[in-house]
Amino acid sequence: MKQIRVAIIGATGYTSLETIRWLLKHPAAKITYLASRKQEQPISELFPELLGRIQLPIAPFNVPAIQAAADVAFLCLPHVAAMEYVPPLRDAGLKVIDLSADYRLKDAAIYEKWYKHAHSDAKNLAAAVYGLSEFFAPEIKNAHFVSNPGCYALAAALGIAPLLQAGLVEPTDIIINAASGISGAGRTPSQSHHFPERNETFEPYAIGSHRHAPEIQQTLETISGNSVHMLFVPHLIPMDRGILETIYLKAKPGATLDDALAAYERAYSGKPFVRMRLNNPPSTKYVANTNFADISVKLCNGRFVVVCAIDNMVKGAAGQAIENMNLMFGIDETAGLL
């Protein structure tokens, strides 16, 4: 198995730490470059848990140096910032996996509406393949540039898409209640995410204005071929990691629970990281620190109630990115992730 040389751009955040953790266990990947414009120091000084596990320093962003050291670059950067780095890395011939939101929305006008910033890289926006491996693996296998899904959007798509594909639910009546751990807000300190503000509380936020909403809609419409209308309400819950989404979908006349279970079987047969929970609903506890998505479905009072649980830092970010890397380099999709 040929070794894949990996550069991580934006090496100082939670997502980069999670990516490093998993890549250190990967049988075919080696981290060869860590870049950040914030600070230059050994990565183990910033993240002491890496002491004795990786000796690389954090270095400046230098395209020739990265080109010489790496085959693929993971961009663990905030939105807007990624657009500065993707073009030179792509021009240098590297494969790129972007974990920001900058290349998820295919319509630049929609991106500008939701992210309040002009999109400056139309060329690579058109070239980006959406990295939802359960539905777009053939495209990912041939891709040189992958846009990793957002955590909320990934869980929603995995939970909803099979029922839309099978024509079992009304595409215009979808409600998604989602809850995420605090790590989803990133590592940059803020008053709203200060411990006394977040501990012992559970609350919704960004009702009707969360930036993953158009990504969810775009993904579901792409997969199903139908126009979709939905309500997405995210919440913050006082734990480090995890996402739980409870999704309500109006069943079409005659649709049964057996029909729904058959739809999930068709969609996810042979998909190694989706697990159907047939007897008990999913829990964040049992997907934490894994790349699994656990899903259950029930039919109640004319609605399918779908529950999907993922670890937002793994299946919702770093693990999915590594899964996409595996596909891009033609190795076992599960390599380094089980």
C-alpha positions, 0 to 999 in steps of 0.5 A, spaced: 500 500 500 503 506 497 504 511 503 499 517 502 503 524 505 498 529 508 499 536 509 494 539 514 493 547 513 490 550 519 493 545 524 491 549 531 483 547 531 479 542 534 478 539 527 485 539 525 487 535 532 481 530 531 484 529 524 491 528 526 489 523 532 486 519 526 491 519 521 496 517 526 493 510 526 492 510 519 496 504 515 497 508 509 498 515 511 503 519 514 503 527 516 508 530 513 506 538 514 503 542 519 501 549 517 498 555 521 499 563 520 497 563 528 503 560 531 510 556 529 511 551 535 511 544 536 504 541 535 505 537 541 506 544 545 499 546 543 496 539 544 500 536 549 496 529 548 501 529 542 507 529 545 511 523 543 506 521 538 508 526 532 514 531 532 512 536 526 513 543 528 507 548 526 510 551 520 508 557 515 503 556 509 509 555 504 506 552 497 513 549 494 514 546 501 507 543 501 508 541 494 514 537 496 512 534 502 505 532 501 500 528 496 494 531 499 492 537 503 486 537 509 484 544 510 481 545 517 480 552 516 474 557 518 469 559 512 472 565 507 479 563 509 479 557 505 478 560 499 485 564 500 488 557 500 485 552 495 487 555 489 494 555 490 494 548 493 490 546 487 495 549 482 500 546 485 497 539 483 495 537 490 489 533 492 485 537 497 479 536 502 476 542 504 473 542 511 470 549 511 463 551 508 466 555 502 465 550 497 459 546 499 454 550 496 454 550 488 451 557 487 455 562 489 449 567 490 446 562 495 453 562 499 454 570 499 447 570 502 448 566 508 455 567 509 455 574 508 461 574 504 463 574 496 465 568 493 472 569 490 473 562 487 468 560 482 473 555 478 474 551 484 467 552 486 465 548 480 470 543 480 468 541 488 465 534 489 461 534 495 464 529 500 458 525 502 461 518 501 454 514 502 451 517 496 457 520 491 462 515 492 463 514 485 465 522 484 469 522 490 473 516 487 475 520 481 476 527 484 482 531 486 478 536 490 473 534 495 468 539 499 467 535 506 460 536 508 457 540 514 456 536 521 449 537 521 448 537 514 451 530 513 446 527 519 440 530 516 442 527 509 443 520 512 437 520 515 432 523 510 435 521 503 433 514 503 425 516 504 425 521 499 429 517 494 423 511 495 418 516 495 415 515 502 415 522 504 412 529 502 418 533 500 415 539 502 414 537 510 420 536 513 422 538 520 429 537 523 430 538 530 438 538 532 442 538 538 450 539 538 456 539 543 460 545 544 466 543 540 462 544 533 463 552 535 470 551 534 476 553 538 476 560 538 474 563 545 467 567 545 463 569 551 457 565 548 461 559 549 464 561 556 463 555 560 458 558 565 454 560 559 454 553 556 454 549 562 447 546 565 443 549 559 440 547 553 437 552 548 436 553 540 439 558 536 439 561 529 432 559 528 431 559 521 438 562 519 443 557 520 448 556 515 447 549 514 440 549 512 441 551 505 446 545 504 441 540 507 436 543 502 441 542 496 443 535 498 436 533 499 434 536 492 440 533 489 439 526 491 432 526 490 431 530 484 425 533 488 424 540 491 425 540 498 422 545 503 424 544 511 424 547 517 431 546 521 432 548 528 439 547 531 440 547 539 447 547 543 447 541 549 453 542 554 457 536 552 464 536 548 462 532 542 456 529 538 450 531 534 443 528 535 437 529 530 430 528 531 427 528 524 419 528 522 417 527 515 410 526 513 408 519 510 405 519 503 398 515 503 400 507 504 407 508 506 409 503 511 415 502 516 417 496 512 417 500 506 422 505 510 426 499 513 427 497 506 429 504 503 434 504 508 437 497 506 437 499 499 441 505 501 446 503 506 447 496 504 455 495 503 456 502 506 460 501 512 459 507 517 451 507 517 448 502 522 441 501 523 438 501 530 432 497 529 430 496 537 432 502 540 433 509 538 441 512 537 445 515 542 451 520 542 454 516 547 455 510 542 457 514 536 462 518 540 469 517 538 467 513 532 466 514 524 459 511 525 452 514 523 447 510 527 439 511 525 433 509 527 426 510 524 419 509 527 412 511 524 407 515 528 401 518 527 402 519 520 409 521 520 416 517 520 420 519 526 428 518 524 433 519 529 440 520 527 446 520 531 454 522 529 460 524 533 460 531 530 468 531 530 469 525 527 463 523 522 461 530 522 468 532 520 475 529 520 473 522 520 469 523 514 475 527 511 479 521 511 474 516 509 474 521 502 481 521 502 481 513 502 476 513 496 480 519 492 487 514 493 483 508 491 484 504 498 479 501 503 474 506 505 475 504 512 482 504 512 484 508 519 477 508 521 475 502 525 
